[in-house]
Amino acid sequence: MIETNLIKNKKIYDAIHYIRRKTDFKPRLALVLGSGLGEFSENINVVSSILASEIPHYPVSSVQGHAGRLVFGYLKKDAARSMPLLIFQGRIHFYESGKLDQVVFPIVIAYRLGIKKLIITNAAGGLNSSFSAGDLMLIKDIINLTFLQGQSKDMQQDFPHSHPLEYFDSTMQQKLLQCASQLKIALKEGTYCWLKGPAYETPAEIQMLKRLGVDAVGMSTVPEIYTASALGMKTIAISLISNLAAGISQNKLSHAEVTATADTVKEQFSELMKKLILSVK
């Protein structure tokens, strides 16, 4: 049983014990903020904030733009209507350690804190010719070219295989589309491909991915999706198209471009996330 295995895991137990010593806040929805999107936490009326580096065994991101904080609270101005939230300000990428148990550690923590609903965000390169830098894309399907799964022997998890259609919660996806329509945000939909990184793809690799039906490509998110699905969490995932991929854009790719694009759409992203959070029950 998943529950039994998670209780047995000492690293998870230690981390949860530390968090509970710091706060008794009981979040119901978690939001993972990807590259350049960490400023959304400014919209939170913070009840408690914990540095990831203080939590036992918690992996700390080495990537610029990932602050490494767990923020507990409610939406500002809408606290009375807001679901209690846990914001992961930053994430861990597989290429930073090569260990899947570190990548999915925050998701398991969220689950052990009682969270049943999860919103995952990332920054991704756009391959679809109709996309522009700054677009937001609802991930409807995934392609995993790392061929790694979200399981980890180190964490002693025995996750059952999930049918791909069960990865995402259709009700939350529909709510997101409705929120985008009401805000007049042209939300894209598409297939996200996970590659290990950390190098950007070559123009030839991008052409290959396009032929496979990929709309956006990135270096995260899929292990978290696998794990959340196996744990029974209702999940949706959203990509910020932070740049057009190599061979599509003539610009040299850089992480600075990712954060610069995120800065131009942070208000739009924040409004969409706030409206979605308020619509989820």
C-alpha positions in Angstrom: 0.0 0.0 0.0 1.2 3.5 -0.8 0.2 4.9 2.5 2.1 2.2 4.4 5.3 2.8 2.4 5.2 6.5 2.9 4.8 6.2 6.7 7.8 3.8 6.8 10.0 6.3 4.9 12.1 8.0 7.5 13.2 11.0 5.3 9.5 11.9 4.7 8.7 11.4 8.4 11.6 13.7 9.5 10.6 16.4 7.0 6.9 16.3 8.0 7.8 16.3 11.7 10.0 19.4 11.2 7.2 21.2 9.2 4.6 20.4 11.8 6.9 21.9 14.5 6.9 25.1 12.5 3.2 25.3 11.6 -0.1 23.6 12.2 -1.5 25.1 9.1 -3.5 22.5 7.1 -3.3 23.3 3.3 -5.8 21.7 0.9 -4.3 22.8 -2.5 -0.6 23.0 -3.5 0.9 25.0 -6.3 4.4 24.2 -7.7 5.9 27.4 -9.2 8.3 26.8 -12.1 11.1 28.9 -13.5 10.4 32.6 -13.3 7.0 32.2 -11.7 8.0 32.3 -8.1 6.7 35.9 -7.7 3.1 34.6 -7.5 3.8 34.0 -3.8 3.5 37.8 -3.4 -0.3 37.2 -3.8 -0.4 35.2 -0.6 -1.4 36.3 2.8 1.4 34.3 4.5 0.6 32.4 7.6 3.9 30.6 7.7 7.0 30.3 5.5 9.8 27.7 5.7 13.1 27.7 3.8 13.5 24.4 2.0 17.1 24.3 3.2 15.9 24.1 6.8 13.8 21.0 6.3 15.6 17.7 6.9 16.4 15.8 3.7 14.5 18.3 1.6 16.4 18.8 -1.7 17.4 22.4 -2.5 17.3 23.7 -6.0 20.5 25.2 -7.5 18.7 26.9 -10.4 18.3 30.7 -10.6 14.8 31.8 -10.1 13.9 28.9 -7.7 13.8 30.5 -4.2 13.4 27.3 -2.3 10.6 28.2 0.1 7.4 26.6 1.2 4.7 29.2 1.7 1.5 28.5 3.7 -1.5 30.9 3.5 -4.5 32.2 1.7 -5.0 34.5 -1.3 -4.7 38.2 -0.3 -8.0 40.1 -0.4 -9.8 36.8 -0.9 -8.8 35.0 2.2 -12.4 34.3 3.2 -13.0 32.4 -0.1 -9.6 31.0 -0.7 -8.7 27.4 -0.1 -5.8 27.0 2.4 -2.7 26.9 0.2 0.8 25.5 0.1 3.0 27.3 -2.5 6.3 25.6 -3.5 8.4 28.5 -4.5 10.7 26.7 -6.8 11.3 23.0 -7.7 14.0 20.5 -8.1 15.0 19.2 -11.6 16.3 15.7 -12.3 19.5 17.0 -13.9 20.5 18.7 -10.6 21.0 15.4 -8.8 20.1 12.5 -11.1 17.8 11.2 -8.3 14.0 10.9 -8.9 13.3 10.6 -5.1 14.6 14.2 -4.7 12.5 15.4 -7.7 9.2 14.0 -6.3 10.0 14.7 -2.6 7.9 17.9 -2.5 4.9 16.1 -4.0 5.1 13.4 -1.4 5.4 16.1 1.3 2.3 17.7 0.0 0.4 14.5 0.1 1.5 13.7 3.7 0.3 17.2 4.7 -3.2 16.3 3.5 -3.3 17.9 0.1 -5.6 16.4 -2.4 -5.4 18.9 -5.3 -2.2 20.0 -7.1 -1.4 22.6 -9.7 2.0 22.2 -11.4 3.6 24.9 -13.5 6.8 25.1 -15.5 8.6 27.2 -18.1 8.9 25.4 -21.5 10.2 25.9 -25.0 7.5 26.2 -27.6 7.5 24.0 -30.7 4.0 24.6 -32.0 4.1 27.2 -34.8 1.0 28.9 -33.4 2.7 29.6 -30.1 4.5 32.8 -29.0 6.8 33.5 -26.1 4.6 34.5 -23.2 1.7 32.1 -24.0 0.3 29.8 -21.3 -0.4 26.2 -22.2 -2.6 23.7 -20.5 -0.8 20.3 -20.6 -3.3 17.8 -22.0 -0.9 14.9 -22.5 2.8 14.1 -22.0 5.7 12.4 -23.8 8.5 11.1 -21.6 11.7 10.6 -23.6 13.7 10.0 -20.5 11.9 6.7 -20.1 12.2 7.2 -16.3 9.2 6.7 -14.0 8.2 8.6 -10.8 8.9 5.6 -8.6 12.0 5.4 -6.4 13.4 2.4 -4.6 15.1 4.7 -2.1 11.6 5.9 -1.0 10.3 2.4 -0.9 7.2 3.3 -2.9 5.3 0.7 -4.9 3.1 2.9 -7.1 0.6 1.1 -9.3 0.7 1.9 -13.0 -1.8 4.6 -13.9 -3.6 4.9 -17.2 -2.4 8.0 -19.0 -6.0 9.5 -19.0 -5.9 9.4 -15.2 -2.8 11.7 -14.9 -4.9 14.9 -15.0 -8.2 15.9 -13.4 -10.7 16.8 -16.1 -12.8 18.9 -13.8 -9.9 21.1 -12.8 -8.8 21.4 -16.5 -12.3 22.5 -17.5 -12.3 25.1 -14.7 -9.0 26.4 -15.9 -10.3 26.8 -19.4 -13.4 28.6 -18.1 -11.3 30.9 -16.0 -9.0 31.8 -18.9 -12.0 32.5 -21.1 -13.6 34.8 -18.5 -10.2 36.7 -18.2 -9.9 36.8 -22.0 -6.6 34.9 -21.9 -5.9 32.8 -25.0 -4.9 29.7 -23.1 -3.2 27.1 -25.4 -3.6 23.4 -25.1 -1.0 20.8 -26.0 1.4 18.0 -25.4 4.5 18.5 -23.2 7.7 16.5 -23.6 10.1 15.8 -20.7 13.8 15.6 -21.5 16.6 15.3 -18.9 18.5 18.4 -19.7 20.3 20.5 -18.6 21.4 21.4 -22.2 18.9 22.9 -24.6 17.8 20.8 -27.5 19.5 21.2 -30.9 17.5 22.4 -33.9 17.6 18.8 -35.3 16.2 17.4 -32.0 13.4 20.0 -32.1 12.4 19.0 -35.6 12.3 15.4 -34.4 10.1 16.4 -31.4 7.7 18.3 -33.7 7.3 15.2 -35.8 6.4 13.3 -32.6 3.6 15.8 -31.9 5.3 17.8 -29.2 3.9 21.3 -28.5 6.3 22.3 -25.7 9.4 20.8 -24.2 11.0 21.1 -20.8 13.1 19.5 -18.1 10.6 19.0 -15.3 7.1 18.2 -14.3 6.5 14.7 -15.6 7.9 12.9 -12.5 5.7 15.1 -10.3 2.7 14.2 -12.5 3.4 10.5 -12.2 3.8 10.6 -8.5 0.7 12.8 -7.9 -1.4 10.5 -10.0 -0.2 7.4 -8.2 -1.1 9.1 -4.9 -4.6 9.9 -6.1 -4.1 13.7 -6.1 -6.3 15.7 -8.5 -3.7 17.4 -10.7 -3.4 19.8 -13.6 -0.2 21.2 -15.2 0.5 24.4 -17.0 3.4 25.5 -19.1 4.6 29.1 -19.6 6.0 29.2 -23.2 9.1 31.2 -22.1 10.8 31.0 -25.5 10.6 29.4 -28.9 12.8 26.4 -29.3 16.1 26.2 -31.2 15.6 26.4 -34.9 12.2 28.0 -34.5 13.6 31.1 -32.9 16.8 32.7 -34.2 17.7 34.0 -30.8 20.3 32.3 -28.6 18.5 30.4 -25.8 19.3 31.3 -22.2 17.8 31.0 -18.7 17.7 34.9 -18.7 15.2 34.8 -21.5 13.0 32.4 -19.5 12.9 34.8 -16.5 12.5 37.8 -18.7 9.4 36.3 -20.5 7.9 35.3 -17.2 8.2 38.8 -15.9 6.1 40.1 -18.9 3.2 37.8 -18.1 3.4 37.5 -14.3 0.2 39.6 -13.8 -1.7 37.6 -16.4 -0.5 34.4 -14.8 -1.3 35.6 -11.3 -4.9 36.6 -12.3 -5.4 33.2 -13.9 -4.1 31.3 -10.9 -6.1 33.4 -8.4 -9.3 32.9 -10.3 -8.7 29.1 -10.6 -7.9 28.8 -6.9 -11.1 30.5 -6.0 -13.1 28.3 -8.3 -11.7 25.0 -7.0 -13.7 23.4 -4.1 
